[in-house]
Amino acid sequence: MPPTPRRSRRKLPIVALAATLGAVTLGAPSPASGAALDGEYLVGRGISDVTGEAAETGMMGYSSFDQKTSGIHQRQRSRAFVVVDRASGKRVVYVNADLAMIFQSVQQGVIARLKERYGSLYGDENVLLSATHTHSGPGGYSHHVAYNLSVLGFQSGTYRAIVDGIVDSVAKAHDDLKPGTISLGTGTLTNASVNRSRTAFDRNPASDRAAFPGGIDPAMTVLRFRQGDKDAGAISWFATHNTSITNKNTLISPDNKGYAAYTWEHDHEGVRYLDNSPGFVAAFPNTNAGDMSPNLNLKPGSGPTEDEFENTRILGERQFDKASEVYRNAKPVTGGVDSRLTYVDMENVAVSGAYTPDQQEHRTCPAVVGASTLAGSVEDGPAIPGFTEGMRTPVAAIIDALHIDTPSWLATCQYPKGSLVPTGLLSNVHPVTPKILPLQIMKIGELYLVAGPGEFTITSGLRVRRTVAAQLGVPLDRVLLQGYANAYSQYVTTPEEYDAQQYEGGSTLYGRYTLPAYQQEFARVAASLRAGTPLDRGTAPPDESARQFNFQTGVVYDNPPPNSSFGSVLTAPAASYTRGQTVTVDFATGHPKNNLRRGGTFLEVQRLVNGQWVRTLDDGDWETKYRWTRINGLTGTSKATITWSIGAGAAPGTYRIVHFGDSKNLLGKITPFTGVSPTFTVG
């Protein structure tokens, strides 16, 4: 029997619209089931940093103008897997990144860069990009105004970090290709999610509700990758919002799914990200999480405790524990790899009665943001005061202030939505919300991933999965709805849920028949995949990069505080600490936008070992926090506060804190510097 993984012992603690050290082996090799050890696949994995601007950049997810980055709790990462069918030569790329969303801007940027590097080997058809949906990362990386407004426009530094990091992770996976095998396992996890929109869910037919007795989707699906006789990585799908951390937080964090990945990679497999060497890669993507919240008490940052960081750890650990259990019991799979993709104008789909509740033909509508959208999800993070879930008519005074009218024909098409902003019509002038979306299905062995460019509720996901499984002729549990994939268009609810106009219904852009349109179009993609025939790709959306704007002030210059220089220690550590205490050091610093240090760090905790200083922690670790504070805006003076919550496993010895930063002078020259604290002991 494979050994049981140790449990981590650390106990440390929407959508955007602007009005809107040794490794522990998790499992022994699975039975080969007659297959050769090297398998029928080539398998490669890669991981890279996608952390954007760590200070004075609006955060993506909660639509809060006040929520701007002020440092890093843990870095965001992209995890990539390349799988090649050795018999056919076909290959696919799967990417999961610690981001709120994958916007079309990111898909376009990544695919363009991959084509520059690899020619026709990788393209939008065989590359699937997905996001974990963390709400604690910098935003401003969309080309659509609706998702940049609360961030004050397009943030090129964050966008470059994301695209560069994703491409780098794919390149690492490409270079890592080795003969390998794939196994698949399934299980259930019932204490990591709750239905935050039960009123809408309960409107669905009994046949749908019966699939989810607890009102949640408890399914955990795991792909296990091996290279030869060694474990290489895992992808563990589970539906829950990545919102354990609330909209009051301003430190960059990959939230509960990022913690799950960190626990598996760092704590159990000994991966050290700055070492830049191949290691175990554990991705924790979302599925149909549109109405699934990790806040088990149905209020932000609450459940199972009242501490948002402790909840992040607990929810992440629960996902890791279940994933590792399923992983150990996964069974080898066979079958090739393949993929199909088409672009669909979701504002103009004639939907057959085969997919609508009344068996009549209907059409989708130009996008409209409903009043309920601005209310936000009260369980995960309320948005604009004065709006409530279930609203069918918006506040007249706010409508008057916006000076935006929704034509009667469009209001009728979107009924019963309280139409607030007709973003589809506005997009005829400037890109506000997307019209043309990529619909993709990817096959990896026996598993089919339906890549949906939005947030599907569990019942919406169920209906899409049933449609695709029937078209493919495969069991339902072999089809997953991969949400937050390749583009972003807000929510997808069932027609019955749409009528309730909860937050999710108000955020279903294309009207009551959005989901039936997806079912119809995904059935078309599935038919092509099953038959092995070409698919009409449709017309891809244009590249809108030249039409972006930014109202966020950049870095003018930096100055150290009086009587100090960059890197000077402003607050020194105590002489000694014990486990469980927190070390705090302040440094004179420059603005972190001067150098994002992607693939690097703003801090190190170093220990003296045999006369040499050795890095033990950095700004990607759970126990550390890097916080940037502007002291004086007129003089460009700021400080970096670095904290280390000393864990139970910290080795006794002599330590120091090191800060890495960059300063900008009035001429625009950027100069790196290093600050080093006095030494201290940990007993």
C-alpha positions, -999 to 999 in steps of 0.1 A, spaced: 0 0 0 13 35 -7 21 56 23 -4 81 36 6 117 31 15 137 61 -8 165 70 6 200 70 9 212 106 10 249 100 -18 268 118 -13 303 105 -36 323 99 -172 395 -95 -170 397 -119 -156 431 -123 -177 459 -137 -170 493 -124 -202 508 -116 -196 478 -113 128 196 29 127 161 18 98 150 -3 71 127 9 59 102 -17 21 103 -21 17 70 -37 34 39 -51 31 32 -88 -3 21 -99 -7 -13 -115 4 -10 -152 -26 -31 -163 -5 -48 -189 8 -16 -204 45 -10 -209 61 10 -181 69 38 -204 32 40 -216 16 52 -248 21 89 -240 48 115 -238 41 136 -207 57 169 -197 49 193 -169 60 229 -161 54 256 -136 62 294 -138 54 326 -120 26 348 -132 25 374 -104 17 409 -116 21 443 -100 23 440 -62 14 475 -53 -12 502 -62 -30 480 -88 -67 472 -85 -74 436 -78 -95 414 -100 -127 396 -88 -146 417 -63 -151 449 -83 -140 470 -54 -123 503 -62 -107 504 -28 -90 469 -31 -55 476 -45 -25 454 -42 -1 462 -13 22 433 -13 24 395 -16 13 367 7 20 340 -19 29 342 -55 6 332 -84 18 305 -107 9 288 -140 10 250 -142 12 234 -176 9 198 -189 18 187 -224 5 152 -235 15 136 -267 -2 104 -281 28 85 -293 7 65 -318 -10 94 -337 15 121 -329 -13 144 -317 -7 166 -287 -26 188 -263 -16 214 -238 -35 220 -205 -28 251 -184 -42 261 -151 -31 294 -137 -36 311 -103 -57 339 -119 -92 353 -115 -100 346 -151 -85 338 -185 -95 367 -206 -94 366 -244 -65 390 -243 -45 364 -225 -55 336 -248 -45 358 -278 -12 368 -263 -2 333 -253 -12 317 -286 7 343 -305 38 338 -285 36 300 -288 33 303 -325 64 325 -326 83 299 -307 69 266 -321 52 274 -353 20 254 -359 28 229 -331 6 247 -306 -25 268 -314 -58 278 -299 -74 244 -309 -50 222 -289 -41 246 -260 -66 249 -232 -60 278 -208 -79 278 -175 -79 299 -142 -84 289 -106 -105 320 -101 -86 335 -72 -100 370 -62 -67 381 -47 -46 390 -76 -39 422 -96 -63 429 -124 -63 450 -155 -53 423 -180 -84 421 -200 -91 440 -233 -127 445 -224 -136 477 -204 -161 460 -181 -133 440 -164 -108 468 -162 -128 497 -149 -125 491 -112 -87 486 -119 -86 520 -137 -77 505 -170 -54 481 -187 -22 473 -167 5 463 -191 29 451 -165 5 426 -150 -6 415 -185 30 409 -196 38 389 -164 8 367 -170 14 360 -206 52 355 -201 46 332 -172 20 310 -190 42 307 -221 72 299 -198 52 271 -181 43 256 -215 79 258 -227 90 240 -196 64 213 -201 74 210 -237 111 206 -228 101 181 -201 84 156 -224 92 119 -215 75 86 -220 48 82 -194 14 70 -183 -19 86 -172 -43 73 -145 -78 86 -136 -96 86 -104 -128 101 -89 -141 108 -55 -164 131 -35 -156 160 -12 -186 174 8 -170 198 33 -154 224 10 -183 241 -7 -218 253 -1 -245 265 -26 -246 303 -23 -276 307 -46 -300 280 -33 -331 301 -41 -322 299 -78 -309 263 -76 -343 251 -62 -361 264 -92 -345 236 -114 -365 205 -122 -363 176 -97 -344 155 -122 -316 180 -121 -317 186 -83 -316 149 -77 -280 149 -91 -269 171 -63 -287 160 -30 -267 185 -9 -271 213 -34 -234 211 -42 -213 193 -68 -190 171 -46 -171 155 -75 -133 154 -73 -117 142 -105 -79 136 -106 -55 128 -135 -23 113 -123 8 117 -146 39 95 -144 71 96 -163 86 61 -165 84 49 -129 82 83 -113 53 105 -104 53 137 -123 21 156 -114 -16 157 -110 -46 178 -121 -74 178 -95 -107 193 -105 -132 204 -79 -160 230 -79 -157 258 -53 -151 295 -56 -116 306 -48 -128 332 -25 -118 322 11 -99 355 12 -122 385 12 -123 418 -5 -107 435 25 -74 418 17 -48 436 -4 -20 410 -5 -16 389 -36 -27 353 -29 -37 322 -50 -63 315 -22 -75 280 -12 -67 263 -45 -32 279 -45 -27 266 -10 -37 231 -20 -11 232 -49 15 246 -26 9 220 1 13 192 -24 43 206 -43 62 223 -16 54 205 16 50 169 3 71 167 -29 99 191 -19 95 215 -48 114 248 -43 101 272 -69 132 294 -71 155 264 -78 140 263 -113 144 226 -116 117 201 -128 95 189 -100 61 176 -92 33 199 -105 -1 198 -88 -28 219 -104 -62 225 -87 -86 238 -114 -122 247 -110 -152 232 -128 -188 245 -127 -183 266 -96 -207 294 -104 -229 289 -74 -203 271 -52 -188 291 -23 -160 280 1 -175 303 28 -194 276 45 -213 300 68 -226 319 38 -209 351 46 -175 364 34 -145 350 52 -166 328 75 -166 290 76 -153 269 91 -136 297 112 -139 335 113 -103 339 101 -100 343 63 -64 331 61 -71 301 83 -102 293 61 -79 294 31 -56 269 47 -83 246 58 -102 246 25 -70 242 6 -59 213 28 -93 196 24 -90 197 -14 -54 184 -12 -63 156 12 -91 143 -10 -71 148 -42 -42 128 -28 -65 100 -18 -81 98 -52 -46 101 -68 -34 70 -49 -63 49 -61 -64 62 -97 -66 36 -125 -45 36 -157 -63 49 -188 -58 45 -225 -69 64 -255 -55 92 -276 -56 129 -272 -75 153 -294 -92 187 -294 -117 208 -312 -124 245 -310 -149 269 -326 -157 306 -322 -193 315 -316 -211 348 -316 -230 343 -284 -251 374 -289 -267 360 -320 -274 322 -316 -306 307 -328 -313 280 -303 -332 248 -314 -362 237 -293 -342 205 -286 -323 225 -259 -349 249 -246 -374 242 -217 -405 249 -238 -391 230 -269 -395 262 -289 -368 280 -308 -353 311 -291 -324 334 -296 -297 348 -274 -294 385 -269 -268 413 -271 -250 413 -237 -267 432 -208 -254 435 -173 -283 432 -148 -289 452 -116 -283 420 -95 -247 419 -109 -239 451 -91 -252 437 -58 -224 411 -59 -227 378 -41 -235 386 -5 -220 352 5 -186 359 -11 -183 397 -14 -210 423 -18 -203 450 -45 -223 482 -50 -245 495 -21 -281 501 -31 -284 470 -53 -297 436 -40 -299 401 -55 -332 394 -72 -336 430 -84 -356 433 -116 -356 471 -118 -325 491 -111 -323 522 -90 -336 550 -111 -312 577 -98 -282 555 -107 -296 548 -142 -301 585 -148 -265 592 -137 -252 566 -161 -272 581 -191 -275 546 -206 -308 534 -221 -316 498 -228 -339 496 -258 -373 480 -252 -366 452 -276 -334 443 -257 -351 446 -223 -378 422 -236 -352 398 -249 -334 398 -216 -366 396 -195 -369 393 -165 -335 408 -160 -334 443 -146 -313 457 -174 -287 481 -162 -259 484 -188 -264 472 -224 -227 463 -228 -233 444 -261 -246 476 -278 -218 496 -262 -193 471 -276 -202 482 -311 -182 513 -303 -156 501 -279 -150 465 -264 -169 464 -232 -179 427 -229 -171 399 -253 -194 389 -282 -174 361 -299 -163 333 -276 -141 302 -280 -159 269 -273 -135 239 -270 -135 203 -260 -103 185 -252 -97 148 -249 -70 134 -227 -71 96 -227 -106 88 -214 -114 122 -200 -131 150 -219 -128 186 -209 -156 210 -220 -138 244 -219 -164 270 -210 -155 307 -211 -174 317 -180 -188 307 -146 -213 278 -150 -235 269 -121 -235 232 -111 -268 226 -129 -257 244 -160 -225 224 -160 -246 192 -155 -267 199 -185 -237 207 -207 -220 175 -196 -251 154 -203 -254 169 -238 -217 163 -246 -216 128 -230 -246 118 -251 -231 131 -282 -198 114 -276 -213 82 -263 -193 81 -231 -202 79 -193 -211 112 -177 -183 111 -152 -158 111 -181 -169 146 -191 -160 176 -170 -171 212 -174 -138 232 -173 -149 267 -163 -129 299 -165 -113 287 -198 -99 306 -228 -120 337 -223 -144 352 -198 -181 362 -202 -194 362 -166 -220 336 -156 -241 309 -171 -273 299 -154 -301 276 -164 -333 293 -177 -350 285 -145 -322 300 -124 -321 330 -147 -357 338 -138 -347 342 -101 -323 370 -111 -299 363 -83 -264 376 -87 -255 347 -111 -287 353 -132 -281 390 -134 -246 382 -146 -257 359 -174 -249 382 -202 -267 368 -232 -302 363 -218 -324 335 -206 -313 311 -233 -275 314 -228 -272 279 -215 -293 262 -242 -271 280 -267 -240 265 -251 -255 231 -251 -263 233 -288 -229 246 -298 -210 222 -276 -230 193 -291 -217 205 -325 -181 205 -312 -186 171 -297 -200 156 -329 -169 167 -348 -146 153 -322 -163 120 -321 -164 117 -359 -129 129 -363 -140 154 -389 -129 191 -393 -150 217 -375 -160 251 -388 -139 274 -366 -160 305 -371 -145 339 -370 -121 347 -341 -125 379 -322 -102 408 -331 -72 418 -311 -81 448 -291 -47 456 -276 -44 488 -295 -75 503 -280 -66 501 -243 -63 530 -218 -49 533 -183 -58 559 -156 -36 544 -129 -7 566 -119 27 551 -126 59 554 -106 74 589 -108 105 584 -86 116 569 -53 133 584 -23 145 567 9 133 582 42 155 609 58 189 596 72 186 563 54 193 547 20 175 521 0 176 488 18 182 504 52 166 487 81 139 510 96 126 485 122 150 457 133 141 423 145 143 412 181 175 393 192 156 360 196 123 343 189 106 310 195 84 289 172 49 304 169 62 340 172 63 365 143 95 383 130 88 418 116 114 439 98 109 472 80 132 483 51 135 516 32 124 505 -3 113 515 -38 81 508 -56 76 471 -65 63 482 -100 99 491 -108 106 454 -111 80 427 -106 107 401 -99 87 375 -118 105 342 -112 123 358 -82 114 372 -48 111 404 -28 124 387 3 143 358 17 145 342 52 180 330 54 196 306 79 233 303 88 245 268 79 281 259 82 292 295 78 270 301 47 237 319 45 211 295 30 176 306 17 149 288 36 118 308 27 108 335 1 78 355 -9 60 325 -24 58 307 10 28 306 33 47 317 64 60 350 49 43 383 40 57 412 20 38 444 25 45 477 7 34 510 23 37 545 8 50 568 35 49 601 16 35 604 -19 51 638 -25 86 626 -18 82 591 -32 91 575 1 79 540 10 88 511 32 87 473 29 74 453 59 85 417 59 70 393 84 78 356 91 54 336 112 78 310 125 63 276 120 65 245 142 90 229 118 115 258 118 150 246 126 167 263 155 196 285 145 207 319 135 186 338 109 183 370 90 158 387 67 169 399 33 149 423 11 154 427 -26 140 459 -42 145 484 -70 145 522 -69 137 547 -97 153 582 -99 139 613 -115 156 605 -148 138 571 -148 168 550 -141 159 519 -121 186 505 -98 184 473 -78 194 472 -41 195 446 -13 187 452 24 199 428 51 185 427 87 206 422 118 208 385 128 185 368 153 181 334 167 152 309 167 152 286 197 
